[in-house]
Amino acid sequence: MPNIGFGEIIVILLVALLVFGPRKLPEVGRTVGKSLREFRRATSNLKAEFEQDLDTEPPRTPPRRRRTLPASGNGAADEADDAPSPEGTADRPTDTGESTE
C-alpha cells in the first residue's frame, strides 16, 4: 500500500475545501474522524475475538468405545442368533390360546 505524502494530503484538503466549503468542512472532518475511530475499534475487537478463539483449544472428549458383547464360545450359535428367523415368526408373540378380553 503506497504511503501518502505531505503534498498529497494538501491536495486532498484543498479538494475537500472546494467540494464542501469552509462552513461544512469542520463538520465533515468530525464525522470522518468518528467513523474511522469506530471502524478501528470494531476491527480491533473482531481481531481480539478471533485471536482468543484460536488460542483456546476446544474441550477434548474421550474417544467413543465400541460396545462388545461377550463371546459365547460357539461361533455357529452366535451366527444363528444374528440370523433372521424364518418367516418372521420370532418377531410376533406366540398364541397361547388365552383370550385377552
C-alpha positions as CSV (number, residue, x, y, z in Angstrom):
1,M,0.0,0.0,0.0
2,P,1.5,3.3,-1.0
3,N,2.2,6.0,1.6
4,I,0.5,9.3,1.3
5,G,3.0,12.2,1.5
6,F,2.6,15.8,2.7
7,G,1.8,17.0,-0.8
8,E,-1.0,14.5,-1.4
9,I,-2.6,15.5,1.9
10,I,-2.6,19.2,0.9
11,V,-4.3,18.3,-2.4
12,I,-6.9,16.2,-0.7
13,L,-7.7,19.0,1.8
14,L,-7.9,21.6,-0.9
15,V,-10.4,19.4,-2.9
16,A,-12.4,18.8,0.2
17,L,-12.5,22.6,0.9
18,L,-13.7,23.3,-2.6
19,V,-16.4,20.5,-2.5
20,F,-17.8,21.1,1.0
21,G,-17.0,24.8,1.6
22,P,-15.5,26.4,4.7
23,R,-18.6,26.0,6.8
24,K,-19.2,22.3,6.3
25,L,-15.5,21.2,6.3
26,P,-15.1,21.0,10.2
27,E,-18.4,19.0,10.5
28,V,-17.3,16.6,7.7
29,G,-13.9,16.2,9.4
30,R,-15.5,15.3,12.7
31,T,-17.8,12.8,11.0
32,V,-15.0,11.2,9.2
33,G,-12.9,11.1,12.4
34,K,-15.7,9.4,14.3
35,S,-16.3,6.9,11.6
36,L,-12.6,6.0,11.4
37,R,-12.4,5.6,15.1
38,E,-15.5,3.4,15.2
39,F,-14.1,1.3,12.3
40,R,-10.8,0.8,14.1
41,R,-12.5,-0.1,17.4
42,A,-14.7,-2.7,15.6
43,T,-11.8,-4.3,13.7
44,S,-9.6,-4.5,16.8
45,N,-12.5,-6.1,18.8
46,L,-13.0,-8.6,16.0
47,K,-9.3,-9.3,15.7
48,A,-9.1,-9.9,19.5
49,E,-12.1,-12.2,19.4
50,F,-10.6,-14.3,16.6
51,E,-7.2,-14.5,18.4
52,Q,-8.9,-15.6,21.6
53,D,-10.9,-18.3,19.8
54,L,-7.7,-19.5,18.1
55,D,-5.8,-19.5,21.4
56,T,-8.3,-21.6,23.3
57,E,-8.5,-25.3,22.4
58,P,-11.9,-27.0,22.3
59,P,-12.5,-29.3,25.2
60,R,-11.3,-32.8,24.4
61,T,-13.8,-35.6,24.6
62,P,-12.6,-39.1,25.2
63,P,-12.9,-41.4,22.2
64,R,-16.1,-43.4,22.0
65,R,-15.7,-47.0,22.9
66,R,-17.4,-49.7,20.8
67,R,-19.7,-51.9,22.8
68,T,-18.7,-55.5,22.6
69,L,-20.8,-58.5,23.5
70,P,-19.3,-61.4,25.4
71,A,-18.4,-64.3,23.2
72,S,-20.4,-67.5,23.9
73,G,-17.6,-69.7,22.7
74,N,-19.6,-71.2,19.8
75,G,-19.3,-69.3,16.6
76,A,-22.1,-71.1,14.9
77,A,-24.5,-70.3,17.7
78,D,-23.5,-66.6,17.5
79,E,-24.3,-66.6,13.8
80,A,-27.6,-68.3,14.4
81,D,-28.6,-65.6,16.9
82,D,-27.9,-62.9,14.4
83,A,-29.7,-64.6,11.5
84,P,-33.3,-63.6,10.9
85,S,-35.9,-66.0,12.0
86,P,-37.8,-68.0,9.3
87,E,-40.9,-66.2,8.1
88,G,-40.5,-63.6,10.9
89,T,-42.2,-65.8,13.5
90,A,-39.8,-64.8,16.3
91,D,-40.9,-61.2,15.9
92,R,-44.5,-62.0,16.6
93,P,-45.9,-63.0,20.0
94,T,-46.9,-66.7,20.2
95,D,-50.5,-67.5,20.7
96,T,-51.1,-69.3,24.0
97,G,-54.7,-69.8,23.4
98,E,-55.7,-67.4,26.2
99,S,-58.1,-64.6,25.4
100,T,-57.1,-61.0,26.3
101,E,-60.6,-59.8,26.9
